[in-house]
Amino acid sequence: MNTRSPRATERGFDSAHFRQALSQFATGVTVITTRLADGSFRGLTASSFNSVSLDPPLVLWSLGAGANSMPVFSGNSHYVINVLAAGQQDLALRFSRRSGIDPFEGVDYELSRTGLPILKGVTAWFECHNRSRYPEGDHVIFVGEVEDCNVQPQAGLLFHGGRFGTTGAA
């Protein structure tokens, strides 16, 4: 497959305009969770989640290359992608903060078969083997092979235009 194409000589937009244009694409909201070597948990909010393949079952998400959690997620063998439900905006905000507060404190979760946190009340979750990573631009794309998943159909949490919203009833 030929993937080489001529490039534009000059962009007709700046970063702020690009970000504003991207904000017009409504996305679901996820919290990616994993376990550190010391047994504690790490989690982060991500809206860059997508399906890749049904056979094998593959999904992807991305993380800023300079994120302080990059060594954790790139080095761990497994993680869980928790798809947030309409009423879980507080969880999205909690796991997006970079404060020293443990975002898992007071949060209901259960453990997956590999001991990773699955947040209670999510509309779906995917336990993934950390199959591959691809650096692209200022992010790293993670491809996970889904080893287990579950679904609880309900309205989902959306992010659009810098605001949270919800899908219709499930």
C-alpha positions as CSV (number, residue, x, y, z in Angstrom):
1,M,0.0,0.0,0.0
2,N,1.4,3.4,-1.0
3,T,1.2,5.7,2.0
4,R,3.3,8.6,0.6
5,S,1.4,11.7,-0.7
6,P,2.6,15.2,-1.4
7,R,2.4,17.5,1.6
8,A,1.0,21.0,1.6
9,T,3.8,23.6,1.6
10,E,2.1,25.7,4.3
11,R,-0.7,25.3,6.8
12,G,-3.6,27.6,6.5
13,F,-4.4,27.6,10.2
14,D,-2.8,27.8,13.6
15,S,-2.9,25.5,16.6
16,A,-5.8,27.3,18.3
17,H,-7.9,27.1,15.2
18,F,-7.1,23.4,14.8
19,R,-8.1,22.7,18.4
20,Q,-11.4,24.6,17.9
21,A,-12.1,22.6,14.8
22,L,-11.4,19.3,16.6
23,S,-13.7,20.3,19.5
24,Q,-16.6,20.1,17.0
25,F,-16.3,16.3,16.9
26,A,-18.3,14.8,19.7
27,T,-16.5,12.0,21.5
28,G,-17.3,9.5,24.2
29,V,-15.3,9.9,27.5
30,T,-13.3,7.1,29.0
31,V,-11.1,6.5,32.0
32,I,-8.1,4.2,31.4
33,T,-7.0,2.3,34.5
34,T,-4.0,0.2,35.4
35,R,-2.0,-1.1,38.4
36,L,1.5,0.1,39.3
37,A,4.3,-2.3,40.4
38,D,3.7,-1.3,44.0
39,G,0.0,-2.4,43.8
40,S,-1.5,1.1,43.6
41,F,-3.7,2.2,40.8
42,R,-3.3,4.8,38.1
43,G,-6.1,6.2,35.9
44,L,-6.6,9.0,33.4
45,T,-9.4,10.5,31.4
46,A,-9.2,10.1,27.6
47,S,-11.6,10.9,24.8
48,S,-9.3,9.5,22.1
49,F,-10.8,6.0,22.0
50,N,-11.8,4.0,18.9
51,S,-12.3,0.5,17.6
52,V,-9.7,-0.9,15.3
53,S,-10.7,-4.5,14.5
54,L,-13.2,-7.2,15.4
55,D,-10.9,-10.1,14.6
56,P,-8.7,-9.9,16.5
57,P,-10.6,-7.6,18.9
58,L,-8.5,-4.4,18.9
59,V,-9.1,-0.9,20.2
60,L,-7.0,2.2,20.4
61,W,-6.5,5.3,22.5
62,S,-3.8,8.0,22.7
63,L,-1.8,9.7,25.4
64,G,0.4,12.9,25.2
65,A,4.1,11.8,24.8
66,G,5.1,14.0,27.7
67,A,2.4,12.8,30.1
68,N,3.8,11.8,33.6
69,S,1.8,8.5,33.3
70,M,3.5,7.5,30.0
71,P,6.0,5.2,31.6
72,V,3.3,3.4,33.5
73,F,1.0,2.8,30.6
74,S,3.7,2.0,28.1
75,G,5.4,-0.4,30.5
76,N,2.3,-2.3,31.8
77,S,1.0,-5.4,30.2
78,H,-2.7,-4.6,30.7
79,Y,-5.1,-1.8,31.2
80,V,-8.9,-1.3,31.3
81,I,-10.8,1.2,29.2
82,N,-13.9,2.3,31.2
83,V,-16.5,4.0,28.9
84,L,-18.3,6.5,31.1
85,A,-22.1,6.7,31.5
86,A,-24.1,9.9,31.3
87,G,-24.0,10.6,35.1
88,Q,-20.3,10.1,35.5
89,Q,-19.0,13.6,34.6
90,D,-17.5,13.9,38.1
91,L,-15.3,10.8,37.4
92,A,-14.1,12.3,34.1
93,L,-13.1,15.5,35.9
94,R,-11.5,13.6,38.9
95,F,-9.3,11.5,36.6
96,S,-8.3,14.5,34.5
97,R,-6.7,16.4,37.4
98,R,-3.0,16.3,37.9
99,S,-3.1,17.0,41.7
100,G,-1.5,14.8,44.3
101,I,-4.9,13.5,45.4
102,D,-5.6,9.8,44.8
103,P,-8.5,9.8,42.2
104,F,-9.5,6.3,43.3
105,E,-10.2,7.5,46.9
106,G,-14.0,7.1,47.5
107,V,-14.6,5.7,44.0
108,D,-16.5,2.4,43.7
109,Y,-14.7,-0.1,41.5
110,E,-14.2,-3.9,41.2
111,L,-11.1,-5.8,40.1
112,S,-10.8,-7.4,36.7
113,R,-9.4,-10.9,36.4
114,T,-5.9,-9.4,36.3
115,G,-6.5,-7.2,39.3
116,L,-7.1,-3.9,37.5
117,P,-9.8,-1.4,38.5
118,I,-13.1,-1.5,36.6
119,L,-15.2,1.6,37.6
120,K,-18.7,0.9,38.8
121,G,-21.6,2.2,36.7
122,V,-19.8,2.5,33.4
123,T,-21.7,1.7,30.2
124,A,-18.9,-0.6,29.0
125,W,-15.4,-1.7,29.8
126,F,-12.6,-3.4,27.9
127,E,-9.7,-5.2,29.6
128,C,-6.8,-5.0,27.1
129,H,-3.4,-6.5,26.6
130,N,-1.0,-3.6,25.8
131,R,-0.3,-5.0,22.3
132,S,1.5,-2.1,20.6
133,R,2.4,1.6,20.8
134,Y,3.0,4.1,17.9
135,P,4.6,7.5,18.5
136,E,2.8,10.0,16.2
137,G,3.3,13.8,16.6
138,D,3.0,14.8,20.2
139,H,1.1,11.7,21.3
140,V,1.6,7.9,21.5
141,I,-1.2,5.7,20.1
142,F,-1.9,2.6,22.2
143,V,-3.4,-0.4,20.5
144,G,-5.0,-2.9,23.0
145,E,-6.1,-6.4,22.3
146,V,-9.3,-6.9,24.2
147,E,-9.2,-10.0,26.4
148,D,-12.4,-9.3,28.3
149,C,-15.3,-6.8,28.1
150,N,-18.7,-6.1,29.4
151,V,-21.6,-3.8,28.5
152,Q,-24.4,-2.2,30.6
153,P,-26.5,-0.3,27.9
154,Q,-27.3,3.2,29.2
155,A,-26.9,6.8,28.0
156,G,-23.2,7.7,27.6
157,L,-21.1,10.7,28.5
158,L,-20.0,12.9,25.6
159,F,-17.6,15.7,25.2
160,H,-18.2,18.4,22.5
161,G,-17.2,22.0,22.1
162,G,-15.4,22.0,25.5
163,R,-18.5,20.8,27.4
164,F,-19.9,17.5,28.6
165,G,-23.2,16.2,27.3
166,T,-25.0,12.9,27.0
167,T,-26.3,10.6,24.4
168,G,-30.0,9.8,24.3
169,A,-31.4,7.0,26.4
170,A,-29.9,3.6,25.6
